[in-house]
Amino acid sequence: MLFGAGALVSVVWLLWCVLATDTEVFTFPTDTGLNVTYRCETLGSAEATLANAKAANLSFLSVLAELAQMQATEMQAIMQPARESAAIIPELEQAVADGKGRLDAAMQELQESFGCKYLGSAKS
C-alpha cells in the first residue's frame, strides 16, 4: 500500500511541476508544409510572449535552413562518383553526427536566447 501511495504522490508532483511552469506552446506553419512547435517561457504580457515566440521561430528556421545547406554540401562532397561504398560510410556517419551536434547547439541557443524549446515538426 505504501508503494501505491508513493507512486500517486510522484504522479501528482510531476503533473504539478508540468502544469505550474510559466510556459506556452506555439505552433507556426512553414513554407514547406510543416508546422513547427515550441514551448516558450511566458513574458510580461501575451503580446510580448507571442512576439518572442515568433522571433524564436524565425531565428530557428533560419538556422535550420543554414544547417540543411551545410549538410547537403558535405554529403555532395562525400558522395563523389567512383568511390567505394566502404570508404564513404564512415564519412557519412561522421557527417550525420556533426549535423546532429550542430542541431543540438542550435536548440541550446534557442533555449538560451529566447527561452523556447523546440518540440518538433509535423505535416500541416
N, C-alpha and C positions, 0 to 999 in steps of 0.2 A: 504494500500500500504506500509506503514511504517513497518508493521509486516512482510510482504513478503521480504522486503529488509533486515531486521534484521535476518531473517531466512537464507537468502542467505549468508550474511556475516558470520554467525555462521558456516554454512557448509563449506565455503571456509577456514575459520580459522581452523576448525577441520582437514580438508584434509591437509592443510599446516603443521600442527603440526605432523600429522602422517607421511607425506612424508619427512619432514625436519629432522626427527630423524636419527641419525647415527647408524642404526642397519641393520642387515642382517638376513634372515631366512634360517635356515639349517634343513635338514631332513636326518635322519640316519636310516638305517634298523636295526632291532634287530634279534636275533636268534629265536624269537618266531613268526616271520612273520609279525610284525608290523613295521610301520615307525613312528619314534618319531621326532617331530618338535619343534624347539626352535627359539626364536628371540634373537639374541645376539648383544651387542654393538660392533661396529667396532673398531678395534685397529689400530696401525700404518701402517700395511700392510695387504693385503689379506691373506697372508700365516699365519700371526700371528692371525688374526681373525678366520681363519679356524681351526688352532691348538687349540685355546681357546675353540671353539665350540665343537671340538672332545673331549677335556678333560672334558668339562662340561657334554657331553653326557655320557661318561664312568663313571664319578662320579655319575651322577643322576641315571643311570641304576643300578649301584651297590647299591645305597641307596634304590631304588625301590625293588630290589631283597631281600634285608635285611628286608624291611618293610613287604613284602609279606610273608616272612618266619615267622616273628613275629606274623602277623595277623593269619596265619594258625595255629600256635602253640596255640594262645589264643582261637581260635574257637574250636580246638580239645579239649582243657581243659574244655570249657564251655559245649560242646555237649556230655557229658558223658551219657551213657545209663541209663535208669531207672530214668531220671529226668523229671519232669513235664514241659511241654512247657511253661506254665505261669511263671515258675521260670527262665527259660532260656532267655526269650525275653528281659527283662531289661539288662541282662548281655551282650547279643548280641548287643543291641543298644549302650551300653556303649563302647564295643569293636570297633564297627564301628566308633563311634565318636572319640575315641582315635586314631584310624588309620587315620582318616581324619586330626586330629591335627598334627600327625607325618608327613603326606604328605605335609601339608601346611608349616610346619617347613623346610622340605627338599626343597621345592620350594623357600622359602625365602633364604635359604643357597645357592641355585643355583644362585639366583639373586645377592646376596652379594659377593660370591666368584668368579663368572665368568662373571657377567653382562649379564646373559642369563635368559630368561623367557620360561618356558615350555608352549608350545601352545597346545599340545595334541598328540594323537596317532591315527593311522588309519591302517587298513589292507593294506598290500602292494599288 
